[in-house]
Amino acid sequence: MNTTPAKRITIIAERLLEDRLVRDLILSGATGYTITDARGAGSRGVRVSEWEGGNIRLETLVSPVVADKILELLQKKYFEHFAVIATLEDVEVVRGEKYL
């Protein structure tokens, strides 16, 4: 089986940021993404209700260059002002031409 190295970025963020984050990912070069609901607790505490909007988990598979662009943008635009966390992982993707 042939695989292609890629980067997976996972972003946990306030739901109210969904449209902005998707727009910024696409403008940074991501060709797709997956969004699911997320729950949990962290340095900013536990969200006690959906009234506050809840959280999303946004994942995308990208090249290293695009990953750097996305992470820099998150740092400049979101981290200081919003409850956002991002992780970066090395992954091997089947059908890599679809993602990179």
N, C-alpha and C positions, 0 to 999 in steps of 0.2 A: 504494500500500500504506500502510495506517495503522500507525504505530508509537507506542509509549508510552515516555517516558523512565523509566528505572529505575536502580537501583544494583546492581552485582554485587559481592558480597563473596566473596573466595576465602580460605579458611583452610587452611594447611598445619599439621598437628598430629600429635602422637603418637597412634597408633592407640588406645591405652588411654583416650583422651579422647572417642572417638566418641559413645558414648551420652550423655555429659554435654553435649557440644557440640550434638548434635541436640536434646536436651530444651531447652537454653537458647535455641537459635534459634527453635524453635516458640513457646516462652513469650514471646519478644521480638516475635513477630508474623510471622515467616516462614511462608509457606504450603507450602513445599517446599524440596528440596535435592537435590544430587547428590554422591555420594561415590565417589572412585576411590582406588586405591593410589598412593602417591607415593614417590619416591626422590630423593636429592640430598645436598648438603653445604651447610653454612652456618656461622654463628658458633659453633654448639655442636658442630661436627664432622660426621663422616660416621657414619651408623648402619652398623655392620659386619655385622649379621645380623638375621634375623627374630626371633631369640631376644629381642632388645630390644623387639620389637613392631612395628617398621616405622612408617611414616607414612601419613596419609590426606590427601587434598585434598578439601575440602568447599566446594561453591559454592552460593550461593543468590541469587535475584533478589528485590529488595525495594524498598519506597519509601524516600525519603531519611530519613524519620522512623524507620522500623524499622532502617535501616542505622546510624543514630546510636546507637540503643539497643544493637544487637549489638556495635558497636565499643567502646562504653563498658563493656559487660559483659565483653568479652574482656580489656580493659585492667585492670579491677579484679580479675577472678577467675583469669585464666590466664597472662598474659604474664610475670609475675615468677617463677612457679613451674614452668612447663612450656615445652617447645620448641614454641612456637606463633608463627606469623606470619600476618598478615592484610593483604589488599590491598582497595582500594575502587576501582571503576571506574564511570564513567558509561556506560550502554548504552541502546540503543533496542530495545524488545521488541515482537515481533509477538504479538498476542493478549494484551496487557498485563493485561486483566481477570483472567486466570488467576493472575497473580503478585502483583498489588498490591491 
